Amino acid sequence: MAPRSNPSGRVSRSVTIRWPDGRTTTVKAGSPWLQAAQQAGLTIPTGCLGGSCGACEIEVNGRVVRACIAAVPPSRSGELTVELASDPYW
């Protein structure tokens, strides 16, 4: 795996994820978000598993992502911060 932080500015192939509970895990860019969360011992709620219902929405560095249909993106810094959305209707 490539180093997380790359002084040349190239995008790293491994990404360290900072989860809301303070845990950190390192996964390969391109890994499914649901799998990355499971590796961290977390569960992201799901509904339709097709991206249309929004039950699986998480925030990654401030951007909303539907985790059931998205993969961990590469990161220049080698790090991503995740916040779990909370919807009172789910």
Number of C-alpha atoms within 10 A of each C-alpha: 9 12 12 19 19 14 10 7 10 13 20 22 19 23 28 20 22 19 18 12 10 8 11 15 15 17 20 18 19 14 16 17 23 22 18 21 17 11 13 17 10 15 14 18 18 18 13 11 15 13 17 12 12 20 21 27 22 22 16 19 13 11 10 15 21 21 27 24 14 14 18 22 20 20 20 18 16 22 19 21 15 19 17 17 16 12 10 5 5 9
